[in-house]
Amino acid sequence: MTLTVALVGCGKIADGHVDEIQKLPALARVVAVCDAEKLMAEQLASRFRIPAHYDNFEEMLARTKPDVVHIATPPDSHLRLAKLAVDAGCHLYVEKPLAPNYADAVELMRYAEAHSRKVAVNYTYWFDPPAQAMREMIGEGVLGDPVHVESAYGYNLSGAFGSALLADENHWVHRLPGKLFHNNIDHMISKVVEFLPDQEPEVVARALVRRDARFGDSRDEMEDELRLMLLGERVTSTCLFSSHARPVAHYCRVFGTKNTMTVDYVARTVTLDGSQHLPSAIGRILPAFGSALQFSKAGFQNVVRFARSDFHFFAGLSELIRRFYGSVLDNGPPPIPYRDLLRISWLLERTWENLGEQRAKRRAAASQLGGGA
């Protein structure tokens, strides 16, 4: 059986969805796309030779009757569109974040499950090649038990997405509770939850605005640096989001009882820290050579993948879509556990609440200082 797929929301990320779906012709074919701006849908359909395009979502569902719907619209529309798609008998592939708040995320997931429809959220790095290599090594026992996890995600406000965000005071990201962070830090948190078993760990968040004010409106107040600490019973985590640190970082570092492992999503490498077993002088010389050997092996593997045309930006997206379609066809488990999808949403909401409390304290302190003056 080949799944029929429709997509709603024809913005920047939609090209990535459609491109990767069309690389899986044995599993699925895109039959229609939809956007409130009909020209956007028409252009996407033209670029990828998709047979139909619409500006009315319900009309597209009724006419094309897809098996799967990809929802690539702003988060505040996800719950409404997901319910319409589920009512039409569709499985759901939803862009991140799943919903603007935890209550909506829970309602969306429960609604889909009540109608026996499957859900995936577009956490592409979950199945990026280095993440898969990491899990394979962990399965071999090299890490031991996780003790602490560091996750870092750098962001370039001068890039295509950042520039669009700063250019428009009414951009949908500014409407999210977490603003810039809301559309990005789940990339960090999604790498942590598989090591942090606690349902509700303690959340400590601190944020600041590092760039200079230049707009004279709410854009100048958008925080662009975040430090996040997640405190579980046995495992802890620290997360760094930075719009200013260079080079732009994107890694996960897992401290275990046997080894410490670093997964670099930019270099696409997985390495273990060198251990010192020999006398001090020699023991401090050799680990550097061991690290160099690991990077050389990883580099060679990347060259081989490149030669096989298997080294591309959306490798994780492709694998996640493939696994999700497989779960639909075989009625198997979803590629990312629902518990983890909801824990990510819960952690996001606790982060916004924590940041809100900190802002309120700063305002109160500033007010008292002003009154005392």
KEGU-953406 format. One record per residue (C-alpha): residue in one letter; residue number from 1; x, y, z. Coordinates in steps of 0.1 Angstrom, whole numbers, m for minus. Each point is the difference from the previous one (the first is absolute). Layout:
  residuo  num   east  north     up
        A  NUM      X      Y      Z
...
//
This chain:
  residuo  num   east  north     up
        M    1      0      0      0
        T    2     12     35     m8
        L    3    m12     28     24
        T    4    m15     31    m14
        V    5     13     32     17
        A    6    m13     36      1
        L    7     18     30     16
        V    8    m14     31     15
        G    9     22     31      5
        C   10     23      8    m30
        G   11     27     21     17
        K   12     37     m6      1
        I   13      0    m34     17
        A   14    m26    m15    m24
        D   15     26     m4    m28
        G   16     20    m23     23
        H   17    m30    m21      8
        V   18    m11     m5    m36
        D   19     35     m6    m12
        E   20      6    m28     25
        I   21    m34    m15     m6
        Q   22      7     m2    m37
        K   23     31    m20      7
        L   24    m22    m28     14
        P   25    m21     m9    m30
        A   26     m6    m35     12
        L   27    m15     12     32
        A   28    m19     32     m9
        R   29     m9     27    m26
        V   30    m11     36      6
        V   31    m34      6    m15
        A   32     m7     35     11
        V   33     12     31     19
        C   34    m19     28     17
        D   35      6     35     12
        A   36    m22     29     10
        E   37     21     20    m26
        K   38    m10    m19    m31
        L   39     31     12    m19
        M   40     23    m16     25
        A   41    m18    m34     m5
        E   42      0      5    m38
        Q   43     38      7      0
        L   44      8    m30     22
        A   45    m22    m23    m22
        S   46     17     14    m31
        R   47     36     m5     14
        F   48     m6    m36      9
        R   49    m26    m10    m26
        I   50    m27     m7     25
        P   51    m34     m6    m17
        A   52    m22     23     21
        H   53      1     31     22
        Y   54    m26     17     22
        D   55     m5     30     22
        N   56    m27    m18     20
        F   57     11    m29     23
        E   58    m33    m17      4
        E   59     m6      1    m37
        M   60     34    m17     m6
        L   61     m8    m27     26
        A   62    m34     m7    m16
        R   63     12     m1    m36
        T   64     33    m19      4
        K   65     m7    m22     31
        P   66     37     m3     10
        D   67     13    m27     23
        V   68     25     24     17
        V   69      0     37      4
        H   70     31     20      7
        I   71     m8     32     20
        A   72     27     26     m6
        T   73    m20     31     12
        P   74      7     22     30
        P   75     m6    m18     33
        D   76    m31     18     11
        S   77    m19    m17    m29
        H   78     13    m35      6
        L   79    m28    m13     23
        R   80    m28     13    m22
        L   81     15    m14    m32
        A   82     10    m33     17
        K   83    m36     m6     11
        L   84    m13      7    m35
        A   85     25    m24    m15
        V   86     m7    m27     26
        D   87    m38      3     m7
        A   88      9     m6    m36
        G   89     18    m32      9
        C   90     35     13     m3
        H   91     32     m7     19
        L   92     20     30     11
        Y   93     35     12     m6
        V   94      3     33     18
        E   95     26     27     m1
        K   96     17      9     33
        P   97     m9     13     24
        L   98    m30    m23      3
        A   99    m23     27     15
        P  100      4     35     16
        N  101     m7    m14     34
        Y  102     m1    m33     19
        A  103    m38     m2      3
        D  104     m4      2    m38
        A  105     28    m26     m5
        V  106    m18    m25     24
        E  107    m34      6    m17
        L  108     15     m5    m35
        M  109     17    m33     10
        R  110    m30    m13     18
        Y  111    m23      9    m29
        A  112     22    m19    m25
        E  113      3    m30     23
        A  114    m37     m1      7
        H  115     m5     m3    m38
        S  116     28    m25     m5
        R  117     21     24    m20
        K  118     38      2      4
        V  119     20     32      6
        A  120     36     10     m6
        V  121     16     34      8
        N  122     28     13    m22
        Y  123     29     m5     23
        T  124     23     m8    m28
        Y  125     32     m2     20
        W  126    m14    m30     20
        F  127      9    m21    m31
        D  128     30     20    m14
        P  129     29    m24     m8
        P  130     21     10     31
        A  131    m30     m5     23
        Q  132     m5    m35    m14
        A  133     37     m8      3
        M  134     m2     13     36
        R  135    m28    m24      9
        E  136     18    m29    m16
        M  137     31      7     21
        I  138    m21      4     31
        G  139    m17    m33     m8
        E  140     35    m16      0
        G  141      5     11     36
        V  142     28     25     m5
        L  143    m17     29     19
        G  144    m13    m18     31
        D  145    m28     18     18
        P  146     m6     37     m8
        V  147      9     25     27
        H  148     m3     34    m17
        V  149     m8     13    m35
        E  150     10     32    m16
        S  151    m19     12    m31
        A  152     10     31    m20
        Y  153    m18     17    m29
        G  154     14     30    m17
        Y  155    m21     24    m21
        N  156      9     25    m27
        L  157    m23     30      1
        S  158     15     12    m32
        G  159    m11    m32    m18
        A  160    m31     m4    m22
        F  161    m23     m9     29
        G  162     15     25     25
        S  163     m1     29    m25
        A  164    m37     m7     m9
        L  165     m8      0     37
        L  166     17     33      8
        A  167    m13     16    m32
        D  168    m37     m4     10
        E  169    m14     11     34
        N  170    m31    m21     m7
        H  171     19    m32     m9
        W  172    m18    m30     15
        V  173     30     m9     22
        H  174     m5     32     19
        R  175    m35    m13     10
        L  176     14    m32     16
        P  177      3      0     38
        G  178     37     m7     m3
        K  179      6     21    m31
        L  180     34     m8    m16
        F  181      7    m27     25
        H  182    m34    m17     m5
        N  183      8     m8    m36
        N  184     35    m13      7
        I  185      8    m13     35
        D  186    m20    m32     m5
        H  187     29     m9    m23
        M  188     21     m1     33
        I  189    m26    m15     22
        S  190     m9    m28    m24
        K  191     37    m12      3
        V  192     m2     m1     38
        V  193    m33    m17      7
        E  194     11    m35    m10
        F  195     27      2     28
        L  196    m22     18     26
        P  197    m27    m25     11
        D  198    m17     23     25
        Q  199    m36     10    m10
        E  200      3     34     16
        P  201     36     10      8
        E  202      7     34     16
        V  203      4     28    m26
        V  204     23     30      5
        A  205      2     25    m29
        R  206     18     33     m5
        A  207     m1     22    m31
        L  208     14     33    m12
        V  209      1     23    m30
        R  210     36      4    m12
        R  211     m5     19    m33
        D  212     m4     38     m2
        A  213    m35     15     m2
        R  214     m6     14    m35
        F  215    m38     m3     m8
        G  216    m17     20     28
        D  217    m27    m27      4
        S  218     m6    m34     16
        R  219     27    m16    m22
        D  220     27     17     21
        E  221    m14    m18     30
        M  222      3    m35    m15
        E  223     25    m20     20
        D  224     27    m17    m20
        E  225     21    m18     26
        L  226    m13    m28     22
        R  227     15    m23     27
        L  228    m22    m29     11
        M  229      6    m25     28
        L  230    m21    m32      4
        L  231      3    m17     33
        G  232    m11    m36      3
        E  233      3    m25     28
        R  234     31    m18    m15
        V  235      8     19    m32
        T  236      4     37     m6
        S  237      3     21    m31
        T  238     12     34    m11
        C  239    m11     16    m32
        L  240     16     30    m18
        F  241    m17     20    m27
        S  242     21     28    m14
        S  243     m6     24    m29
        H  244     35     15      4
        A  245     26    m27      8
        R  246     21     m9    m30
        P  247      5    m23    m17
        V  248    m37    m10      2
        A  249     m1    m31     23
        H  250    m23    m29     m3
        Y  251     10    m30     22
        C  252    m11    m23     27
        R  253     25    m12     27
        V  254    m10    m30     22
        F  255     20     m7     32
        G  256     m2    m37      9
        T  257     13    m23     27
        K  258     24    m16    m25
        N  259      7     27    m26
        T  260     m9     35    m11
        M  261    m14      3    m36
        T  262     m3     30    m22
        V  263    m24      1    m30
        D  264      8     29    m23
        Y  265    m29      7    m24
        V  266     20     25    m21
        A  267     31    m22     m6
        R  268    m22    m32      2
        T  269     24    m17     23
        V  270     m4    m21     31
        T  271     31     m2     23
        L  272      9    m13     34
        D  273     23     20     24
        G  274     34    m15      3
        S  275      8    m16     34
        Q  276     33      1     17
        H  277     13    m35     10
        L  278     37      4     m3
        P  279     25     20     22
        S  280     m8     37      1
        A  281     24     14    m27
        I  282     m7    m26    m26
        G  283    m36     m3     11
        R  284     m6     36     m8
        I  285     16     m2    m35
        L  286    m18    m30    m14
        P  287    m37     10      4
        A  288      4     27    m26
        F  289     12    m25    m25
        G  290    m29    m23      9
        S  291    m24     29     m6
        A  292     16      8    m33
        L  293     m4    m36    m11
        Q  294    m37      1      9
        F  295     m5     32    m21
        S  296     19    m15    m29
        K  297    m22    m31      0
        A  298    m31     21      2
        G  299     12     23    m28
        F  300      7    m31    m22
        Q  301    m35    m13      7
        N  302    m15     34    m10
        V  303     20     m1    m32
        V  304    m13    m34     m8
        R  305    m36     11      7
        F  306      6     31    m22
        A  307     12    m22    m29
        R  308    m32    m21      4
        S  309    m21     32     m2
        D  310    m11     m8     35
        F  311     15     32     17
        H  312    m27     26     m1
        F  313    m15     27     22
        F  314    m34    m17      5
        A  315     13    m35      7
        G  316    m18     m1     33
        L  317    m32     13    m15
        S  318      1    m27    m27
        E  319      5    m27     26
        L  320    m27     12     23
        I  321    m25      2    m28
        R  322     10    m35    m12
        R  323     m5    m14     34
        F  324    m33     18      6
        Y  325    m14    m13    m33
        G  326     12    m35      9
        S  327    m18      2     33
        V  328    m32     11    m18
        L  329      2    m28    m25
        D  330     10    m27     25
        N  331    m21     14     29
        G  332     32      0     20
        P  333     12     23     28
        P  334      7     37     m9
        P  335     36      9     m7
        I  336      1     24     30
        P  337    m19    m11     31
        Y  338    m30     20      8
        R  339     11      4     36
        D  340     31     18    m12
        L  341    m19     22    m23
        L  342    m22     11     29
        R  343     29      4     24
        I  344     17     23    m24
        S  345    m32     22     m2
        W  346     m2     m1     38
        L  347     36     11      4
        L  348     m5     28    m24
        E  349    m30     13     20
        R  350     19     m2     33
        T  351     28     20    m17
        W  352    m23     28    m10
        E  353    m15      1     35
        N  354     34      1     15
        L  355     11     29    m22
        G  356    m32     18      7
        E  357      6     m2     37
        Q  358     36     14     m5
        R  359    m13     29    m21
        A  360    m26      8     26
        K  361     27      1     27
        R  362     21     23    m21
        R  363    m29     24     m6
        A  364     m9      0     37
        A  365     37      7      9
        A  366      2     28    m26
        S  367    m33     15     13
        Q  368     12      0     36
        L  369     33     16    m11
        G  370    m19     27    m20
        G  371    m23      7     29
        G  372     29      3     25
        A  373     17     25    m23
//
